[in-house]
Amino acid sequence: MKRIGPLVVDYVDEEIEQDEIKGFARSVAEVEWLLLILVLLYLVAPGTVVESQKLVFGAIIAFGAFIMIFRYLNFFRPQTRFKIAVESMIMVGFITAVLLPTGGTGSPLLNLFLLPIVVAALTLGKWITLLMMALISACYILVGGDITQIMSLAGLSNILSQIAPFLLVAFITTMLANDIHIARSRIRALSETDELTGLYNMRAFTRIHKREHEKATRYKRGYGIMLLDMDDLKQINDGFGHEAGNRAIVLVANVVARLIRNTDIAARYGGDEFIILLSETDPQRIAEIAQRIRNSVQNTTMDFDGRMLRTSVSIGIASFPDDGADARDLIAKADDAMYRNKDLMRKPAAV
């Protein structure tokens, strides 16, 4: 996410999304093994009545084989929410197969349906959870053995009253999952955002730059690094106070955000320095954007206590792969170019 003051531009971070899915996938694997263990413990418990042990053990073997092949033998390598949805439906099928010979809707194992419900609610969102509940309701009717009961109002009411606890768990878990997702998004934004400007901080920029550099190296694409340094922030602070200096920093940040693309990334590099990553951009285009930013900053005024203030920036640029193949070297070269530009601006013009 790239934030500029009140302006918020969503930036889809595939890396974080993939990490979340991998974490969900590990949890789903643990739930699957838990489900298998609970069924086995039920079978060895004293007084357990099973009408068809072949069906139960066949379901256990098939489910165990599914876990091993689907997950641990990389039958479905990418970790996606679709994969989690498939696993959740297989869990529902396994529970249904186990319920048939162990008492149907009166079986103590009926509450195992809560496991795929919770998995769906936590990882797949409300609509998929709703579909999962529809599937479980159909399986419940199948296990009950009397499909005609849904044809009458009394029978349908009886079914709804029996699956109501499942619906309640699905509803509450989905709400909690949504609240957790919102809270995590806010925490992530705060941890990756510069408080004053709303730009990325260097922690977030470094992570994104690493990913972009790897992608550019793999696909032989160019990108640019641009470093900006405000020329007169000290004079503004000394003459008008730090509030004026902070507003000048925000002014430059807003200009940068306005002139770069949504695919580009801007961050606050230091006190009065900024860094920009220009994705899939050639050196000429990088130089054009730098000049446009420089001109726009110089032409933008800031009203502070009735005084119209201006500022300017020195800019250094570097491009991949022309200026180096290492990500850190590119930043160093852009930094050197920026200070050369600043020194050039300080020299008096020849008479």
C-alpha positions as a Python dict, from the first residue, in 0.01 Angstrom:
ca = {
    (1, 'M'): (0, 0, 0),
    (2, 'K'): (130, 345, -87),
    (3, 'R'): (-13, 630, 123),
    (4, 'I'): (27, 1001, 54),
    (5, 'G'): (-143, 1207, 325),
    (6, 'P'): (-516, 1138, 292),
    (7, 'L'): (-465, 974, -47),
    (8, 'V'): (-448, 596, -34),
    (9, 'V'): (-342, 389, -331),
    (10, 'D'): (-370, 12, -291),
    (11, 'Y'): (-63, -182, -385),
    (12, 'V'): (-117, -555, -408),
    (13, 'D'): (162, -728, -226),
    (14, 'E'): (171, -1080, -363),
    (15, 'E'): (455, -1184, -134),
    (16, 'I'): (261, -1110, 185),
    (17, 'E'): (-52, -1275, 41),
    (18, 'Q'): (145, -1588, -44),
    (19, 'D'): (299, -1599, 306),
    (20, 'E'): (-49, -1580, 458),
    (21, 'I'): (-175, -1862, 236),
    (22, 'K'): (126, -2077, 327),
    (23, 'G'): (48, -2021, 695),
    (24, 'F'): (-317, -2117, 638),
    (25, 'A'): (-207, -2426, 444),
    (26, 'R'): (9, -2547, 734),
    (27, 'S'): (-284, -2502, 972),
    (28, 'V'): (-516, -2694, 738),
    (29, 'A'): (-267, -2984, 732),
    (30, 'E'): (-275, -2997, 1112),
    (31, 'V'): (-656, -2991, 1108),
    (32, 'E'): (-660, -3282, 863),
    (33, 'W'): (-436, -3494, 1085),
    (34, 'L'): (-643, -3395, 1389),
    (35, 'L'): (-957, -3510, 1208),
    (36, 'L'): (-798, -3843, 1126),
    (37, 'I'): (-678, -3894, 1484),
    (38, 'L'): (-1018, -3813, 1632),
    (39, 'V'): (-1186, -4072, 1412),
    (40, 'L'): (-926, -4334, 1507),
    (41, 'L'): (-968, -4256, 1878),
    (42, 'Y'): (-1343, -4297, 1843),
    (43, 'L'): (-1301, -4639, 1683),
    (44, 'V'): (-1080, -4770, 1965),
    (45, 'A'): (-1298, -4623, 2242),
    (46, 'P'): (-1491, -4880, 2453),
    (47, 'G'): (-1853, -4934, 2352),
    (48, 'T'): (-1817, -4793, 2003),
    (49, 'V'): (-2070, -4938, 1759),
    (50, 'V'): (-1974, -4946, 1391),
    (51, 'E'): (-2208, -5100, 1135),
    (52, 'S'): (-1942, -5137, 866),
    (53, 'Q'): (-1579, -5134, 970),
    (54, 'K'): (-1473, -5181, 608),
    (55, 'L'): (-1637, -4853, 511),
    (56, 'V'): (-1479, -4665, 801),
    (57, 'F'): (-1130, -4803, 753),
    (58, 'G'): (-1161, -4757, 378),
    (59, 'A'): (-1249, -4392, 434),
    (60, 'I'): (-955, -4354, 677),
    (61, 'I'): (-709, -4506, 431),
    (62, 'A'): (-842, -4299, 142),
    (63, 'F'): (-830, -3978, 344),
    (64, 'G'): (-478, -4051, 472),
    (65, 'A'): (-363, -4124, 116),
    (66, 'F'): (-521, -3798, 0),
    (67, 'I'): (-330, -3600, 262),
    (68, 'M'): (1, -3762, 168),
    (69, 'I'): (-44, -3725, -210),
    (70, 'F'): (-217, -3390, -224),
    (71, 'R'): (2, -3214, 28),
    (72, 'Y'): (331, -3389, 92),
    (73, 'L'): (400, -3526, -258),
    (74, 'N'): (335, -3184, -415),
    (75, 'F'): (47, -3309, -627),
    (76, 'F'): (-81, -2953, -616),
    (77, 'R'): (235, -2746, -571),
    (78, 'P'): (110, -2383, -553),
    (79, 'Q'): (-37, -2283, -217),
    (80, 'T'): (-368, -2120, -308),
    (81, 'R'): (-705, -2063, -150),
    (82, 'F'): (-852, -2292, -415),
    (83, 'K'): (-633, -2573, -279),
    (84, 'I'): (-759, -2504, 74),
    (85, 'A'): (-1118, -2509, -57),
    (86, 'V'): (-1060, -2850, -218),
    (87, 'E'): (-913, -2986, 104),
    (88, 'S'): (-1209, -2854, 304),
    (89, 'M'): (-1456, -3028, 72),
    (90, 'I'): (-1259, -3354, 98),
    (91, 'M'): (-1281, -3324, 477),
    (92, 'V'): (-1658, -3290, 449),
    (93, 'G'): (-1669, -3600, 229),
    (94, 'F'): (-1454, -3798, 474),
    (95, 'I'): (-1672, -3700, 771),
    (96, 'T'): (-1986, -3796, 578),
    (97, 'A'): (-1840, -4138, 492),
    (98, 'V'): (-1751, -4197, 858),
    (99, 'L'): (-2093, -4088, 987),
    (100, 'L'): (-2287, -4333, 768),
    (101, 'P'): (-2179, -4649, 959),
    (102, 'T'): (-2138, -4486, 1302),
    (103, 'G'): (-2489, -4369, 1380),
    (104, 'G'): (-2567, -4108, 1115),
    (105, 'T'): (-2699, -3782, 1253),
    (106, 'G'): (-2694, -3935, 1600),
    (107, 'S'): (-2323, -4013, 1586),
    (108, 'P'): (-2090, -3837, 1833),
    (109, 'L'): (-1870, -3765, 1530),
    (110, 'L'): (-2130, -3529, 1382),
    (111, 'N'): (-1959, -3229, 1540),
    (112, 'L'): (-1651, -3299, 1328),
    (113, 'F'): (-1827, -3091, 1062),
    (114, 'L'): (-1718, -2793, 1270),
    (115, 'L'): (-1357, -2842, 1156),
    (116, 'P'): (-1407, -2771, 783),
    (117, 'I'): (-1652, -2493, 875),
    (118, 'V'): (-1390, -2317, 1087),
    (119, 'V'): (-1122, -2371, 819),
    (120, 'A'): (-1344, -2217, 551),
    (121, 'A'): (-1451, -1926, 772),
    (122, 'L'): (-1093, -1838, 869),
    (123, 'T'): (-930, -1874, 528),
    (124, 'L'): (-1183, -1859, 244),
    (125, 'G'): (-1426, -1579, 325),
    (126, 'K'): (-1799, -1564, 385),
    (127, 'W'): (-1920, -1671, 39),
    (128, 'I'): (-1713, -1988, 26),
    (129, 'T'): (-1813, -2057, 386),
    (130, 'L'): (-2177, -2024, 282),
    (131, 'L'): (-2122, -2276, 2),
    (132, 'M'): (-1949, -2505, 251),
    (133, 'M'): (-2251, -2483, 479),
    (134, 'A'): (-2477, -2574, 187),
    (135, 'L'): (-2258, -2879, 116),
    (136, 'I'): (-2262, -2984, 483),
    (137, 'S'): (-2640, -2940, 497),
    (138, 'A'): (-2677, -3169, 194),
    (139, 'C'): (-2445, -3425, 357),
    (140, 'Y'): (-2644, -3400, 680),
    (141, 'I'): (-2964, -3485, 495),
    (142, 'L'): (-2786, -3771, 316),
    (143, 'V'): (-2655, -3912, 644),
    (144, 'G'): (-3002, -3883, 802),
    (145, 'G'): (-3132, -4119, 536),
    (146, 'D'): (-3472, -3954, 496),
    (147, 'I'): (-3451, -3708, 209),
    (148, 'T'): (-3833, -3672, 198),
    (149, 'Q'): (-3830, -3481, 527),
    (150, 'I'): (-3721, -3164, 349),
    (151, 'M'): (-4047, -3174, 153),
    (152, 'S'): (-4247, -3079, 461),
    (153, 'L'): (-4225, -2757, 662),
    (154, 'A'): (-4195, -2948, 987),
    (155, 'G'): (-3914, -3166, 854),
    (156, 'L'): (-3727, -2869, 711),
    (157, 'S'): (-3763, -2679, 1040),
    (158, 'N'): (-3627, -2981, 1226),
    (159, 'I'): (-3322, -2997, 999),
    (160, 'L'): (-3257, -2624, 1034),
    (161, 'S'): (-3278, -2645, 1412),
    (162, 'Q'): (-3022, -2927, 1415),
    (163, 'I'): (-2770, -2753, 1187),
    (164, 'A'): (-2827, -2413, 1352),
    (165, 'P'): (-2518, -2453, 1577),
    (166, 'F'): (-2305, -2508, 1266),
    (167, 'L'): (-2450, -2194, 1106),
    (168, 'L'): (-2382, -1996, 1422),
    (169, 'V'): (-2019, -2111, 1437),
    (170, 'A'): (-1972, -2027, 1069),
    (171, 'F'): (-2121, -1680, 1115),
    (172, 'I'): (-1923, -1589, 1426),
    (173, 'T'): (-1594, -1730, 1293),
    (174, 'T'): (-1636, -1543, 964),
    (175, 'M'): (-1692, -1214, 1149),
    (176, 'L'): (-1389, -1273, 1372),
    (177, 'A'): (-1175, -1364, 1070),
    (178, 'N'): (-1279, -1042, 895),
    (179, 'D'): (-1197, -834, 1203),
    (180, 'I'): (-858, -1005, 1234),
    (181, 'H'): (-785, -940, 866),
    (182, 'I'): (-869, -570, 902),
    (183, 'A'): (-656, -540, 1215),
    (184, 'R'): (-361, -713, 1048),
    (185, 'S'): (-390, -487, 745),
    (186, 'R'): (-384, -178, 965),
    (187, 'I'): (-88, -305, 1166),
    (188, 'R'): (99, -390, 846),
    (189, 'A'): (26, -45, 702),
    (190, 'L'): (151, 124, 1020),
    (191, 'S'): (465, -89, 1029),
    (192, 'E'): (549, -14, 664),
    (193, 'T'): (443, 351, 640),
    (194, 'D'): (628, 671, 722),
    (195, 'E'): (412, 857, 971),
    (196, 'L'): (472, 1208, 838),
    (197, 'T'): (445, 1160, 461),
    (198, 'G'): (240, 843, 430),
    (199, 'L'): (503, 700, 195),
    (200, 'Y'): (659, 360, 250),
    (201, 'N'): (936, 341, 506),
    (202, 'M'): (1271, 185, 423),
    (203, 'R'): (1180, -148, 579),
    (204, 'A'): (898, -193, 330),
    (205, 'F'): (1093, -42, 41),
    (206, 'T'): (1387, -279, 92),
    (207, 'R'): (1158, -582, 80),
    (208, 'I'): (980, -461, -235),
    (209, 'H'): (1308, -358, -401),
    (210, 'K'): (1453, -704, -341),
    (211, 'R'): (1153, -870, -504),
    (212, 'E'): (1156, -628, -799),
    (213, 'H'): (1529, -677, -850),
    (214, 'E'): (1491, -1055, -855),
    (215, 'K'): (1206, -1027, -1105),
    (216, 'A'): (1404, -789, -1328),
    (217, 'T'): (1705, -1020, -1319),
    (218, 'R'): (1497, -1326, -1401),
    (219, 'Y'): (1308, -1171, -1691),
    (220, 'K'): (1587, -938, -1808),
    (221, 'R'): (1388, -623, -1752),
    (222, 'G'): (1515, -279, -1661),
    (223, 'Y'): (1413, -62, -1368),
    (224, 'G'): (1533, 260, -1212),
    (225, 'I'): (1631, 393, -871),
    (226, 'M'): (1592, 765, -797),
    (227, 'L'): (1715, 944, -485),
    (228, 'L'): (1590, 1292, -391),
    (229, 'D'): (1732, 1529, -132),
    (230, 'M'): (1573, 1861, -35),
    (231, 'D'): (1819, 2146, -86),
    (232, 'D'): (1704, 2395, 175),
    (233, 'L'): (1522, 2215, 455),
    (234, 'K'): (1766, 2347, 718),
    (235, 'Q'): (1705, 2704, 610),
    (236, 'I'): (1328, 2651, 628),
    (237, 'N'): (1356, 2497, 975),
    (238, 'D'): (1584, 2776, 1099),
    (239, 'G'): (1376, 3054, 949),
    (240, 'F'): (1020, 2934, 1002),
    (241, 'G'): (1035, 2643, 1246),
    (242, 'H'): (1008, 2267, 1221),
    (243, 'E'): (637, 2277, 1143),
    (244, 'A'): (719, 2459, 820),
    (245, 'G'): (995, 2208, 751),
    (246, 'N'): (756, 1917, 800),
    (247, 'R'): (506, 2073, 563),
    (248, 'A'): (780, 2118, 306),
    (249, 'I'): (869, 1748, 337),
    (250, 'V'): (503, 1655, 284),
    (251, 'L'): (489, 1889, -17),
    (252, 'V'): (777, 1705, -184),
    (253, 'A'): (622, 1367, -96),
    (254, 'N'): (292, 1471, -257),
    (255, 'V'): (466, 1590, -573),
    (256, 'V'): (653, 1260, -599),
    (257, 'A'): (337, 1056, -547),
    (258, 'R'): (149, 1257, -807),
    (259, 'L'): (411, 1217, -1079),
    (260, 'I'): (499, 849, -1050),
    (261, 'R'): (290, 556, -1170),
    (262, 'N'): (90, 324, -947),
    (263, 'T'): (340, 50, -1029),
    (264, 'D'): (628, 264, -896),
    (265, 'I'): (723, 274, -529),
    (266, 'A'): (822, 581, -326),
    (267, 'A'): (963, 579, 26),
    (268, 'R'): (1110, 823, 274),
    (269, 'Y'): (1481, 743, 277),
    (270, 'G'): (1580, 971, 563),
    (271, 'G'): (1495, 1305, 718),
    (272, 'D'): (1470, 1503, 394),
    (273, 'E'): (1557, 1231, 144),
    (274, 'F'): (1330, 1015, -66),
    (275, 'I'): (1388, 705, -276),
    (276, 'I'): (1181, 589, -573),
    (277, 'L'): (1176, 256, -755),
    (278, 'L'): (1060, 292, -1117),
    (279, 'S'): (964, -51, -1246),
    (280, 'E'): (1027, -161, -1606),
    (281, 'T'): (1169, 178, -1704),
    (282, 'D'): (1459, 267, -1934),
    (283, 'P'): (1728, 528, -1845),
    (284, 'Q'): (1581, 796, -2070),
    (285, 'R'): (1240, 765, -1910),
    (286, 'I'): (1397, 776, -1562),
    (287, 'A'): (1574, 1104, -1650),
    (288, 'E'): (1250, 1252, -1784),
    (289, 'I'): (1061, 1167, -1465),
    (290, 'A'): (1342, 1310, -1252),
    (291, 'Q'): (1333, 1639, -1443),
    (292, 'R'): (955, 1655, -1417),
    (293, 'I'): (971, 1605, -1039),
    (294, 'R'): (1246, 1866, -1003),
    (295, 'N'): (1049, 2124, -1204),
    (296, 'S'): (722, 2050, -1025),
    (297, 'V'): (880, 2090, -678),
    (298, 'Q'): (1040, 2421, -779),
    (299, 'N'): (710, 2551, -920),
    (300, 'T'): (498, 2448, -620),
    (301, 'T'): (452, 2702, -342),
    (302, 'M'): (355, 2645, 20),
    (303, 'D'): (155, 2894, 224),
    (304, 'F'): (289, 2913, 580),
    (305, 'D'): (155, 3187, 808),
    (306, 'G'): (92, 3412, 512),
    (307, 'R'): (436, 3355, 357),
    (308, 'M'): (469, 3173, 26),
    (309, 'L'): (760, 2930, 54),
    (310, 'R'): (935, 2731, -216),
    (311, 'T'): (1181, 2446, -200),
    (312, 'S'): (1393, 2250, -446),
    (313, 'V'): (1545, 1903, -468),
    (314, 'S'): (1864, 1745, -592),
    (315, 'I'): (1812, 1415, -772),
    (316, 'G'): (2038, 1122, -853),
    (317, 'I'): (1937, 829, -1072),
    (318, 'A'): (2065, 482, -1154),
    (319, 'S'): (1923, 216, -1383),
    (320, 'F'): (1939, -162, -1389),
    (321, 'P'): (2130, -324, -1550),
    (322, 'D'): (2325, -34, -1705),
    (323, 'D'): (2458, 102, -1375),
    (324, 'G'): (2511, -228, -1197),
    (325, 'A'): (2372, -573, -1136),
    (326, 'D'): (2354, -549, -756),
    (327, 'A'): (2056, -384, -588),
    (328, 'R'): (2266, -213, -319),
    (329, 'D'): (2515, -85, -578),
    (330, 'L'): (2231, 84, -766),
    (331, 'I'): (2125, 275, -455),
    (332, 'A'): (2486, 373, -386),
    (333, 'K'): (2531, 502, -742),
    (334, 'A'): (2206, 697, -729),
    (335, 'D'): (2322, 843, -396),
    (336, 'D'): (2656, 949, -546),
    (337, 'A'): (2480, 1106, -844),
    (338, 'M'): (2245, 1294, -613),
    (339, 'Y'): (2530, 1451, -416),
    (340, 'R'): (2715, 1539, -735),
    (341, 'N'): (2400, 1715, -849),
    (342, 'K'): (2375, 1897, -514),
    (343, 'D'): (2739, 2008, -531),
    (344, 'L'): (2682, 2132, -885),
    (345, 'M'): (2384, 2339, -771),
    (346, 'R'): (2591, 2495, -492),
    (347, 'K'): (2869, 2614, -724),
    (348, 'P'): (2833, 2976, -835),
    (349, 'A'): (2761, 3026, -1200),
    (350, 'A'): (3057, 3131, -1416),
    (351, 'V'): (3071, 3502, -1506),
}
